[in-house]
Amino acid sequence: MSGADRVRVDQWLVAARFFKTRGLAAEAIDAGRVSVNGERAKPSKVVKPGDTLEIRRPPFEHVVKVLGIAERRGPASEAQKLYEETAESRAKRDAVSAELKSMPPPVFKGRPTKRDRRTLERFNRRQDED
C-alpha cells in the first residue's frame, strides 16, 4: 500500500469533521474514545479504506466504516464521502437524541445558597463513599 491510500487516524478524524482540530482528535484518542477495528488506537495509527472506527463523543457513539482518505479538512459535503455510518449506530444515536429531547430542560435559579452548596457537598461525599 502506498502512502496515498493511508493516513493517521487523528488527521482522518479532522478531515471527516468529527473533531475541529488535530489536537482535540489526539486528546480523544489518548482518552480511549476512539478505536480502530475493535482495538484502542494511538494518534499515529494508520487507517485505510475498509477499516471500522468507533468514535465515542458522549452522549453519542458513532460506528463508521472508512470509505475514503483525506489528510486535510475540506467542505462538509466532501467529508461525508469519507465514511459510512452503520445502521445500528445511527439508530442508537437517534434513540439517545430523542431521549435527550424528551427530558425537561434544566431550571437554573441563579447562584446556589450556602445551604444548597452544603447539601450538594453531602450528596457528592455519599456518592464517593459508595
Secondary structure as UniProt FT lines:
FT   HELIX           3..5
FT   STRAND          7..8
FT   HELIX           9..15
FT   TURN            16..17
FT   HELIX           22..30
FT   TURN            31..32
FT   STRAND          34..36
FT   TURN            37..38
FT   STRAND          39..40
FT   TURN            43..44
FT   STRAND          46..47
FT   TURN            49..50
FT   STRAND          52..57
FT   TURN            58..59
FT   STRAND          60..66
FT   HELIX           76..79
FT   HELIX           80..82
FT   STRAND          83..85
FT   HELIX           87..102
FT   HELIX           114..129
//
